Amino acid sequence: MIFEIAHIQIKSATHDAFEAAVAKAVPLFQRARGCQSMRLERSIENGDAYRLVVGWTTLEDHTVHFRGSDDFQAWRGLVGEFFATPPQVEHMNTVVTGF
């Protein structure tokens, strides 16, 4: 599995609305080809910083199939207004699982 990790900085005082928009977007990810999991994490030290962690079967499931879909446009329509800066996205492989 490939993990997409999107580092998201949102505008201050929009936390509740941003989190509600992400919750509304869950079905977009659930029906996406190869999407196995999705979660949103909020920083304790910096309350405007979030990490969206999405598990994909293949890199192309994210970079080609999801990003090229209408559901990706719907995702950006739901959450884009809250971004303080463009999200920084990286893709990761698990190389060690401790326990």
C-alpha positions as CSV (number, residue, x, y, z in Angstrom):
1,M,0.0,0.0,0.0
2,I,1.1,3.6,-0.8
3,F,0.3,6.3,1.7
4,E,-0.4,9.8,0.4
5,I,0.4,12.3,3.1
6,A,-0.9,15.8,2.4
7,H,0.5,18.5,4.7
8,I,-2.3,21.1,4.9
9,Q,-2.1,24.5,6.5
10,I,-5.6,26.1,6.9
11,K,-6.7,29.6,7.6
12,S,-7.1,30.4,11.2
13,A,-10.6,30.2,12.8
14,T,-11.8,27.8,10.1
15,H,-11.2,24.5,11.9
16,D,-14.8,23.4,12.4
17,A,-15.8,24.2,8.9
18,F,-12.7,22.6,7.4
19,E,-13.2,19.4,9.4
20,A,-16.9,19.3,8.5
21,A,-15.9,19.6,4.8
22,V,-13.4,16.8,5.1
23,A,-16.1,14.6,6.7
24,K,-18.5,15.4,3.9
25,A,-15.8,14.3,1.4
26,V,-15.3,10.8,2.9
27,P,-17.6,9.2,0.3
28,L,-15.5,10.7,-2.5
29,F,-12.5,8.7,-1.2
30,Q,-14.6,5.6,-0.3
31,R,-15.6,5.1,-3.9
32,A,-12.2,6.0,-5.4
33,R,-10.4,3.2,-7.2
34,G,-7.8,1.7,-5.0
35,C,-8.5,3.8,-1.9
36,Q,-8.1,1.7,1.2
37,S,-8.2,4.2,4.0
38,M,-8.5,7.9,4.8
39,R,-7.9,9.9,7.9
40,L,-7.4,13.5,8.9
41,E,-5.0,14.4,11.8
42,R,-4.6,17.8,13.5
43,S,-1.4,19.0,15.0
44,I,-1.4,19.6,18.7
45,E,1.4,22.1,18.6
46,N,0.1,24.0,15.6
47,G,-3.7,23.9,15.5
48,D,-3.9,25.2,11.9
49,A,-1.8,22.3,10.6
50,Y,-3.3,19.0,9.4
51,R,-2.2,15.8,7.8
52,L,-4.5,14.0,5.4
53,V,-3.3,10.4,5.2
54,V,-4.8,8.3,2.5
55,G,-3.9,4.6,1.8
56,W,-3.9,3.7,-1.9
57,T,-3.3,0.3,-3.6
58,T,-1.0,1.9,-6.1
59,L,0.6,5.3,-6.7
60,E,-1.4,5.6,-9.9
61,D,-4.7,5.1,-8.1
62,H,-4.0,8.5,-6.5
63,T,-2.0,10.4,-9.1
64,V,-3.8,9.3,-12.2
65,H,-7.2,7.9,-11.4
66,F,-8.3,10.0,-8.4
67,R,-6.6,13.3,-9.4
68,G,-8.1,12.9,-12.9
69,S,-11.6,12.3,-11.6
70,D,-14.6,14.5,-11.0
71,D,-14.5,13.4,-7.4
72,F,-11.1,15.1,-7.0
73,Q,-12.6,18.3,-8.3
74,A,-15.4,17.9,-5.8
75,W,-12.9,17.3,-3.0
76,R,-11.0,20.5,-3.9
77,G,-14.3,22.4,-4.1
78,L,-15.2,21.3,-0.6
79,V,-11.9,22.1,1.1
80,G,-9.9,24.4,-1.2
81,E,-11.3,27.6,0.3
82,F,-9.8,26.7,3.7
83,F,-6.2,26.3,2.5
84,A,-3.8,29.0,3.7
85,T,-1.2,27.7,1.4
86,P,-1.2,24.9,-1.3
87,P,-1.0,21.5,0.4
88,Q,2.4,19.7,0.2
89,V,1.8,16.1,-0.9
90,E,4.2,13.2,-0.7
91,H,3.8,9.4,-1.1
92,M,5.3,7.0,1.3
93,N,5.9,3.2,1.5
94,T,6.1,1.5,4.9
95,V,9.6,0.0,5.3
96,V,9.5,-1.1,8.9
97,T,6.5,-2.0,11.1
98,G,7.6,-2.2,14.7
99,F,4.4,-3.5,16.3
